[in-house]
Amino acid sequence: MLGRTEWETVRVAQKKSKPLRSRAPESSAFHQFMTSGWAEPTPRPSAPEAAAPFAAQRREALLASLEGVPDRAIILIPAGVPKQRSNDTDYPYRPHSAFSHLTGWGSTTTPGSLLRIDLGQTPPEMVLYARGPAGRDTDEFYASAELGEFWTGPRPHLNDIATQLGLDVQDLEQWDGVDDDALGRTVVLRDGDPLFTEALSQRRIKALGVKKTREMEFADEALGRALSELRFVKDEWELDQMRVAVEATHRGFNDIVEALPRAIGHERGERLIEGVFGARARVEGHDVGYGTISASGPHACILHWVTNDGPVNEEDLLLVDAGIELDSLYTADITRTLPVSGHFSEHQRMVYEAVLEAADYAMSKVKPGVAFRAIHDAAMEVIARHVDQWGFLPVSQEEALSTDGGQHRRYMIHGTSHHLGLDVHDCAKARREMYVDQELKPGMVFTIEPGLYFQPDDLTVPPQWRGIGVRIEDNIVVTESGYENLSGRIPRSVADVEAWVKAARP
């Protein structure tokens, strides 16, 4: 029998085996004193979450779209457990996106929770297993640094979770695990809880053999694809969350602009900018949706610069790629490139206007029925034309844009768009033909983010261009007739960006 609690017990035992700086007394007298004298819990009002009916529709949509899993499959969607940062400390907990999508449970998810869907029942049985509060009469309350409420705070009551999410909620202790008879039809979200998945794989090999185990792993992968592809088109509640996330991120960018004067000349000005945005993210949501890129000067040419340990100089361009993740776990993903002085230099302006033109041209292609790849192709057409006009290409623009070319991509190696939602790179496990080659549909949300990056040591461009990096990124939703730029209110044009920065200077 492979039970959820078995593996949580292993984790706790592993942590308890490590030397600690302090330990609670273990005497019976201390236990008796600690488990008595507590007031009755104060009832907390509970109401259905706005996301609950939408999550129910998503679960039904999943069942209608499943391919490649056994007909009577038992589907396990773990929320996951905290991830170790170092030694006995963990990263702040965040449940798996697929779990949140199907349940509507966001940042307040109890670690270790599990959604179980049994397709062998009619109608399919759906149960959410979660760990309820630890009674004050138990030593878990005070003695377990990983699970105890004295350490990590109160856990919601199971009845409250059921009311909020509209699901049958049972205590995790009541889950019987995966018995031998069900092993051949149990499918799991593999990256929901890697330790559990590994234990399940070992049992499969022993009980079912290598061939059948491989078949079940294919079924696991099919489940992962279905869960990703289910998120392509956002429902009304999700679109509202995306708008809220973008507006919060807009306020974060305003904070950045206001902080620019303090960052100039600071030894680690990039981190000052990162910290200002991080404070806004924690106040307005759960956290940042990904590591903030705060890249000044030539650091802007490093696509995923998250070290953020450099200064911010007066003559620099500051590229900031950042997004606020709400308590619902939906995130924005926006980039703006700012002239620190409040004024673009001649070459900075040329690069910026080329990138803006590419972004606007790509955006103009967005409407239902257009291939997703057409957005990237449009942006590349503009990028290739500009670097050709500047004399940087060893071939013509037409040759660069041909299948056998691509030389212009030296200056923009990344793609123009990716889907956005619960993950900053949403729907990542979808099939290629369902991602790159798909037609746009109303409700899809994605980025448009062309850029140009002239590395400081790039001898194919003149010295005055080297070290300039520009990216402009907006969050787009496809509508019935075209698109809506969710982040369009954040200054984008040269004039608006310069005015935005100048207004914050003393």
C-alpha positions as CSV (number, residue, x, y, z in Angstrom):
1,M,0.0,0.0,0.0
2,L,1.4,3.4,-1.0
3,G,-0.1,6.1,1.1
4,R,0.3,9.8,1.1
5,T,0.9,10.0,4.8
6,E,3.6,7.3,4.6
7,W,5.8,9.6,2.6
8,E,5.0,12.7,4.7
9,T,6.1,10.7,7.7
10,V,9.4,9.9,6.0
11,R,10.0,13.6,5.3
12,V,9.3,14.5,8.9
13,A,11.5,11.7,10.2
14,Q,14.3,12.9,7.9
15,K,14.1,16.4,9.3
16,K,13.9,15.2,12.9
17,S,17.1,13.1,12.3
18,K,19.1,16.3,11.7
19,P,20.6,18.1,14.7
20,L,18.5,21.1,15.8
21,R,19.6,24.2,17.7
22,S,16.8,23.6,20.2
23,R,14.3,20.9,21.0
24,A,11.0,21.0,22.8
25,P,11.1,19.1,26.2
26,E,10.0,15.5,25.9
27,S,8.8,14.9,29.5
28,S,5.2,13.7,30.1
29,A,4.7,16.7,32.4
30,F,5.6,19.1,29.6
31,H,3.3,17.3,27.2
32,Q,0.5,17.4,29.7
33,F,1.0,21.1,30.2
34,M,1.3,21.9,26.5
35,T,-1.9,20.0,25.6
36,S,-4.2,21.6,28.1
37,G,-5.4,25.1,28.9
38,W,-6.4,26.2,25.4
39,A,-9.5,28.2,24.5
40,E,-12.1,26.7,22.1
41,P,-11.3,27.6,18.5
42,T,-13.1,30.8,17.3
43,P,-15.5,29.9,14.5
44,R,-14.4,31.5,11.2
45,P,-16.9,32.5,8.6
46,S,-16.6,30.5,5.4
47,A,-18.2,31.2,2.0
48,P,-17.8,29.8,-1.5
49,E,-14.8,31.1,-3.5
50,A,-15.6,33.0,-6.7
51,A,-13.3,30.5,-8.5
52,A,-15.2,27.4,-7.3
53,P,-17.8,27.2,-10.1
54,F,-15.2,27.8,-12.8
55,A,-12.9,25.2,-11.3
56,A,-15.8,22.7,-11.4
57,Q,-16.3,23.5,-15.1
58,R,-12.5,22.9,-15.7
59,R,-12.7,19.5,-14.0
60,E,-15.6,18.5,-16.3
61,A,-13.6,19.8,-19.3
62,L,-10.6,17.7,-18.3
63,L,-12.7,14.5,-18.2
64,A,-14.1,15.3,-21.7
65,S,-10.6,15.9,-23.2
66,L,-8.6,13.0,-21.7
67,E,-6.8,10.8,-24.2
68,G,-4.2,8.1,-23.5
69,V,-5.3,7.2,-20.0
70,P,-7.1,4.0,-18.9
71,D,-10.9,4.2,-19.3
72,R,-11.4,3.6,-15.5
73,A,-8.4,5.5,-14.4
74,I,-7.8,6.8,-10.9
75,I,-6.2,10.3,-11.4
76,L,-4.0,11.7,-8.7
77,I,-3.2,15.5,-8.7
78,P,-0.9,16.3,-5.8
79,A,-0.6,19.9,-4.6
80,G,3.0,19.1,-3.7
81,V,5.0,19.8,-0.5
82,P,7.4,22.6,0.4
83,K,10.7,22.5,-1.5
84,Q,14.0,22.5,0.4
85,R,16.1,25.6,0.1
86,S,19.0,24.5,2.2
87,N,19.5,22.2,5.2
88,D,16.3,22.4,7.2
89,T,14.8,25.5,5.5
90,D,12.2,25.5,2.7
91,Y,11.2,27.9,0.0
92,P,7.8,29.7,0.6
93,Y,5.2,27.1,-0.3
94,R,3.3,27.3,-3.7
95,P,1.0,24.5,-4.8
96,H,1.3,23.0,-8.3
97,S,-0.5,25.1,-10.9
98,A,-2.5,22.1,-12.2
99,F,-3.8,21.4,-8.7
100,S,-4.9,25.1,-8.3
101,H,-6.5,25.2,-11.7
102,L,-8.7,22.2,-11.0
103,T,-9.6,23.1,-7.4
104,G,-9.6,26.9,-7.3
105,W,-7.4,26.8,-4.2
106,G,-4.5,29.3,-4.4
107,S,-1.8,30.5,-2.1
108,T,-3.6,29.2,1.1
109,T,-3.5,25.6,-0.1
110,T,-2.5,23.2,2.7
111,P,0.8,21.5,1.7
112,G,0.5,17.9,0.8
113,S,-3.1,18.1,-0.3
114,L,-4.3,15.7,-3.1
115,L,-7.1,15.7,-5.6
116,R,-8.3,12.2,-6.5
117,I,-10.6,11.6,-9.4
118,D,-11.9,8.0,-9.9
119,L,-13.2,7.5,-13.4
120,G,-14.3,4.0,-12.5
121,Q,-17.3,5.4,-10.6
122,T,-20.5,6.8,-12.2
123,P,-20.4,9.7,-12.0
124,P,-16.7,10.0,-11.6
125,E,-15.8,10.4,-7.9
126,M,-13.8,13.5,-7.0
127,V,-12.3,13.9,-3.5
128,L,-9.9,16.5,-2.2
129,Y,-7.7,15.1,0.6
130,A,-6.2,17.7,2.9
131,R,-4.6,17.7,6.3
132,G,-7.0,19.2,8.9
133,P,-6.1,21.2,12.0
134,A,-3.9,19.5,14.6
135,G,-5.8,19.2,17.9
136,R,-4.2,21.0,20.8
137,D,-4.2,17.6,22.6
138,T,-1.6,16.3,20.1
139,D,2.1,16.7,20.2
140,E,2.1,17.5,16.4
141,F,0.7,20.9,17.3
142,Y,3.9,22.0,19.1
143,A,6.6,19.4,18.3
144,S,6.6,19.3,14.5
145,A,8.4,22.2,12.9
146,E,7.3,21.0,9.5
147,L,3.6,20.4,10.2
148,G,2.8,21.8,13.6
149,E,0.5,24.8,13.8
150,F,2.6,26.3,16.6
151,W,5.3,26.6,13.9
152,T,3.5,27.2,10.6
153,G,0.2,28.6,11.6
154,P,-3.4,27.3,11.7
155,R,-4.7,25.1,9.0
156,P,-8.2,25.5,7.7
157,H,-11.0,23.1,8.8
158,L,-12.0,20.5,6.3
159,N,-15.6,21.7,6.3
160,D,-14.4,25.3,5.5
161,I,-12.4,24.0,2.6
162,A,-15.4,22.1,1.3
163,T,-17.6,25.2,1.5
164,Q,-15.0,27.3,-0.2
165,L,-14.2,25.0,-3.1
166,G,-17.5,23.1,-3.5
167,L,-15.7,19.7,-3.3
168,D,-15.9,16.6,-1.2
169,V,-13.1,17.2,1.3
170,Q,-11.7,14.4,3.5
171,D,-8.8,14.2,5.9
172,L,-5.6,13.1,4.3
173,E,-5.3,10.5,7.1
174,Q,-8.4,8.8,5.6
175,W,-6.8,8.2,2.2
176,D,-6.1,4.6,1.8
177,G,-3.3,5.2,-0.7
178,V,-2.9,3.1,-3.9
179,D,-3.7,-0.5,-3.4
180,D,-2.3,-3.3,-5.6
181,D,-5.6,-3.8,-7.4
182,A,-5.7,-0.2,-8.5
183,L,-2.0,0.1,-9.4
184,G,-2.6,-0.7,-13.1
185,R,-5.1,2.1,-13.6
186,T,-3.7,4.8,-11.3
187,V,-2.3,7.8,-13.2
188,V,-0.4,10.6,-11.5
189,L,0.7,14.2,-12.3
190,R,4.3,13.3,-12.3
191,D,5.9,16.6,-11.2
192,G,3.2,17.3,-8.6
193,D,5.2,15.4,-6.0
194,P,8.4,13.9,-7.4
195,L,9.1,11.7,-4.3
196,F,5.6,10.2,-4.4
197,T,5.9,9.7,-8.2
198,E,9.3,7.9,-7.7
199,A,7.8,5.6,-5.1
200,L,4.8,4.8,-7.3
201,S,7.2,4.0,-10.2
202,Q,9.1,1.5,-8.1
203,R,5.9,-0.2,-7.1
204,R,4.7,-0.3,-10.6
205,I,8.0,-2.0,-11.8
206,K,7.7,-4.7,-9.1
207,A,4.0,-5.4,-9.4
208,L,3.4,-4.7,-13.1
209,G,6.7,-5.2,-14.9
210,V,8.8,-2.9,-17.0
211,K,6.5,-2.9,-20.1
212,K,3.3,-2.2,-18.2
213,T,5.1,0.4,-16.1
214,R,6.2,2.2,-19.3
215,E,2.6,2.2,-20.5
216,M,1.5,3.8,-17.3
217,E,4.2,6.4,-17.6
218,F,2.9,7.3,-21.0
219,A,-0.5,7.7,-19.4
220,D,1.0,10.0,-16.8
221,E,2.5,12.1,-19.6
222,A,-0.8,12.2,-21.4
223,L,-2.4,13.5,-18.2
224,G,0.2,16.2,-17.9
225,R,-0.4,17.3,-21.5
226,A,-4.2,17.4,-21.0
227,L,-3.8,19.5,-17.9
228,S,-1.5,21.9,-19.8
229,E,-3.8,22.1,-22.9
230,L,-6.8,22.7,-20.7
231,R,-5.3,26.1,-19.7
232,F,-4.9,27.6,-23.2
233,V,-8.3,29.4,-23.1
234,K,-8.9,31.3,-20.0
235,D,-12.4,31.6,-18.5
236,E,-14.1,34.8,-17.3
237,W,-12.7,34.5,-13.8
238,E,-9.2,33.9,-15.0
239,L,-9.3,36.9,-17.3
240,D,-10.4,39.1,-14.3
241,Q,-7.4,37.7,-12.3
242,M,-5.0,38.5,-15.2
243,R,-6.3,42.1,-15.3
244,V,-5.8,42.5,-11.6
245,A,-2.3,41.0,-11.8
246,V,-1.4,43.4,-14.6
247,E,-2.8,46.5,-12.8
248,A,-0.8,45.5,-9.6
249,T,2.3,45.1,-11.8
250,H,1.7,48.5,-13.3
251,R,1.8,50.0,-9.7
252,G,5.0,48.0,-9.2
253,F,6.6,49.7,-12.2
254,N,5.5,53.1,-11.0
255,D,7.3,52.3,-7.7
256,I,10.4,51.4,-9.8
257,V,10.4,54.7,-11.6
258,E,10.0,56.6,-8.4
259,A,12.9,54.7,-6.9
260,L,15.3,55.3,-9.9
261,P,16.9,58.5,-8.4
262,R,17.8,56.4,-5.3
263,A,19.2,53.6,-7.4
264,I,21.5,55.8,-9.5
265,G,25.1,55.3,-8.3
266,H,24.2,52.7,-5.7
267,E,26.7,49.9,-5.7
268,R,23.8,47.4,-6.1
269,G,21.2,49.6,-7.6
270,E,19.7,46.7,-9.6
271,R,18.8,45.0,-6.3
272,L,17.3,48.2,-5.0
273,I,15.0,48.2,-8.0
274,E,14.3,44.5,-7.5
275,G,13.5,45.0,-3.8
276,V,11.1,47.9,-4.5
277,F,9.1,45.7,-6.9
278,G,9.2,42.7,-4.6
279,A,7.7,44.8,-1.8
280,R,4.8,45.7,-4.1
281,A,4.3,42.1,-5.0
282,R,4.1,40.9,-1.4
283,V,1.7,43.7,-0.5
284,E,-0.6,43.2,-3.5
285,G,-0.4,39.5,-4.0
286,H,1.4,36.3,-3.0
287,D,4.8,37.0,-4.5
288,V,6.6,37.8,-7.7
289,G,5.6,35.4,-10.5
290,Y,9.2,34.6,-11.3
291,G,12.7,36.0,-10.5
292,T,12.6,39.7,-11.3
293,I,15.1,40.8,-14.0
294,S,16.6,44.1,-13.1
295,A,19.3,44.7,-15.7
296,S,21.1,47.9,-16.2
297,G,23.5,48.8,-19.0
298,P,25.1,45.7,-20.7
299,H,23.3,43.4,-18.2
300,A,20.2,44.0,-20.3
301,C,21.8,41.9,-23.0
302,I,21.7,38.9,-20.6
303,L,18.2,37.5,-21.3
304,H,17.7,35.9,-17.8
305,W,19.8,38.2,-15.7
306,V,18.5,37.6,-12.2
307,T,21.7,38.2,-10.2
308,N,20.8,41.8,-10.1
309,D,24.0,42.9,-8.3
310,G,25.2,45.7,-10.6
311,P,25.0,49.5,-10.3
312,V,22.5,51.7,-12.1
313,N,24.3,54.5,-14.0
314,E,22.9,57.7,-15.2
315,E,23.6,56.9,-18.9
316,D,22.2,53.4,-18.7
317,L,19.1,51.8,-20.0
318,L,17.4,49.8,-17.3
319,L,15.5,46.7,-18.5
320,V,13.0,45.4,-15.9
321,D,11.1,42.1,-16.6
322,A,8.7,41.5,-13.7
323,G,5.3,40.3,-12.8
324,I,3.1,40.1,-9.7
325,E,1.6,36.8,-8.8
326,L,-1.7,37.1,-7.0
327,D,-3.0,35.0,-4.1
328,S,-4.9,33.1,-6.8
329,L,-1.4,32.4,-8.3
330,Y,-2.2,34.1,-11.6
331,T,0.7,36.2,-12.7
332,A,1.5,39.1,-15.0
333,D,4.8,39.2,-17.1
334,I,5.8,42.7,-18.3
335,T,9.0,44.3,-19.5
336,R,9.8,47.9,-19.8
337,T,13.2,49.4,-20.8
338,L,13.8,52.8,-19.1
339,P,16.3,55.5,-19.8
340,V,17.7,56.2,-16.4
341,S,18.5,59.8,-17.2
342,G,15.0,60.4,-18.5
343,H,16.3,60.7,-22.1
344,F,17.2,58.1,-24.7
345,S,20.6,58.6,-26.5
346,E,20.5,58.5,-30.3
347,H,21.4,54.9,-30.6
348,Q,19.3,53.8,-27.6
349,R,16.3,55.5,-29.2
350,M,16.9,53.8,-32.6
351,V,17.0,50.4,-30.9
352,Y,14.0,51.2,-28.7
353,E,11.8,52.4,-31.6
354,A,12.7,49.3,-33.7
355,V,11.6,47.0,-30.9
356,L,8.4,49.0,-30.4
357,E,7.7,48.8,-34.1
358,A,8.2,45.0,-34.0
359,A,5.9,44.7,-30.9
360,D,3.1,46.8,-32.5
361,Y,3.3,45.0,-35.8
362,A,3.2,41.6,-34.1
363,M,0.2,42.8,-32.0
364,S,-1.6,43.9,-35.1
365,K,-1.7,40.3,-36.3
366,V,-3.6,39.1,-33.3
367,K,-7.2,37.9,-34.0
368,P,-9.1,34.6,-33.8
369,G,-8.0,32.1,-36.5
370,V,-4.5,33.4,-36.9
371,A,-1.7,30.9,-36.3
372,F,0.2,31.5,-33.1
373,R,3.5,31.4,-34.9
374,A,2.4,34.3,-37.1
375,I,3.0,36.7,-34.2
376,H,6.7,35.7,-34.0
377,D,7.1,35.8,-37.8
378,A,5.7,39.4,-37.9
379,A,8.1,40.6,-35.2
380,M,11.0,38.9,-36.9
381,E,10.2,40.7,-40.1
382,V,10.6,44.0,-38.5
383,I,13.7,43.0,-36.5
384,A,15.4,41.7,-39.7
385,R,14.6,44.8,-41.6
386,H,16.2,47.1,-39.0
387,V,19.4,45.2,-38.5
388,D,19.7,44.9,-42.3
389,Q,19.3,48.7,-42.7
390,W,21.9,49.3,-40.0
391,G,24.3,47.1,-41.9
392,F,24.7,44.3,-39.3
393,L,23.7,41.3,-41.5
394,P,26.2,39.4,-43.7
395,V,23.3,38.5,-46.0
396,S,20.2,40.3,-47.3
397,Q,17.1,40.6,-45.2
398,E,15.3,38.1,-47.5
399,E,18.1,35.6,-47.0
400,A,18.1,36.1,-43.3
401,L,14.3,35.4,-43.1
402,S,14.6,32.3,-45.2
403,T,14.5,28.8,-43.7
404,D,18.2,28.4,-44.3
405,G,19.0,31.9,-42.9
406,G,18.3,33.3,-39.4
407,Q,21.3,35.5,-39.1
408,H,19.1,38.3,-37.6
409,R,18.3,36.0,-34.7
410,R,21.9,36.7,-33.4
411,Y,20.4,39.9,-32.0
412,M,17.1,38.3,-30.7
413,I,17.6,34.7,-30.0
414,H,14.3,34.2,-28.0
415,G,10.8,33.8,-29.2
416,T,8.3,36.6,-29.3
417,S,5.4,35.1,-27.3
418,H,4.5,32.5,-24.7
419,H,1.2,31.7,-23.0
420,L,0.6,33.2,-19.6
421,G,-1.6,32.4,-16.6
422,L,-1.0,30.3,-13.5
423,D,2.6,29.9,-14.8
424,V,4.6,32.6,-16.4
425,H,5.3,30.1,-19.2
426,D,1.8,28.6,-19.1
427,C,0.7,25.4,-20.9
428,A,4.3,24.3,-21.2
429,K,3.6,20.6,-21.5
430,A,1.2,21.0,-24.4
431,R,1.9,19.3,-27.7
432,R,3.8,21.4,-30.2
433,E,0.9,21.3,-32.6
434,M,-1.3,22.6,-29.9
435,Y,1.1,25.4,-29.0
436,V,3.2,26.8,-31.8
437,D,1.0,25.7,-34.7
438,Q,-2.4,26.3,-33.1
439,E,-4.9,29.0,-34.2
440,L,-5.7,31.8,-31.8
441,K,-9.0,31.6,-29.9
442,P,-10.8,34.2,-27.8
443,G,-9.7,33.9,-24.2
444,M,-6.1,33.0,-24.9
445,V,-3.6,35.1,-23.0
446,F,0.1,35.5,-24.0
447,T,3.0,37.8,-24.1
448,I,4.4,39.8,-27.0
449,E,8.0,40.6,-26.2
450,P,10.4,41.3,-29.0
451,G,13.8,42.7,-28.2
452,L,17.2,43.6,-29.5
453,Y,20.5,42.8,-27.7
454,F,23.9,44.0,-28.8
455,Q,26.4,42.2,-26.6
456,P,29.3,44.4,-25.3
457,D,31.8,42.2,-27.1
458,D,29.9,41.8,-30.3
459,L,32.3,42.7,-33.1
460,T,29.5,42.5,-35.8
461,V,28.2,45.9,-34.6
462,P,29.9,49.3,-34.2
463,P,31.2,50.2,-30.7
464,Q,28.4,52.7,-30.1
465,W,25.8,50.0,-30.4
466,R,27.5,47.5,-28.0
467,G,26.0,47.0,-24.6
468,I,22.5,48.2,-25.6
469,G,19.7,45.8,-24.7
470,V,16.0,46.6,-25.2
471,R,12.9,44.5,-24.6
472,I,9.2,45.6,-24.5
473,E,6.8,43.1,-23.3
474,D,3.0,43.3,-23.0
475,N,0.3,40.9,-22.0
476,I,-2.4,40.2,-24.6
477,V,-5.8,38.6,-24.5
478,V,-7.5,37.5,-27.7
479,T,-11.0,38.8,-28.1
480,E,-13.8,37.9,-30.4
481,S,-12.7,40.5,-33.0
482,G,-9.1,41.1,-32.2
483,Y,-7.1,41.6,-29.0
484,E,-6.9,43.6,-25.8
485,N,-3.5,44.8,-24.6
486,L,-3.9,44.3,-20.8
487,S,-0.7,46.2,-20.1
488,G,-1.2,49.0,-22.6
489,R,-1.6,51.6,-19.9
490,I,2.0,51.2,-18.8
491,P,4.0,53.8,-20.8
492,R,5.5,52.3,-24.0
493,S,6.3,55.1,-26.5
494,V,9.6,57.0,-26.4
495,A,7.9,60.2,-25.4
496,D,5.7,58.6,-22.7
497,V,8.6,56.6,-21.2
498,E,10.8,59.7,-21.1
499,A,8.1,61.8,-19.5
500,W,7.4,58.9,-17.0
501,V,11.0,58.8,-15.8
502,K,11.5,62.6,-15.8
503,A,8.5,63.1,-13.6
504,A,10.1,61.1,-10.8
505,R,13.4,62.9,-10.9
506,P,14.1,65.6,-8.3
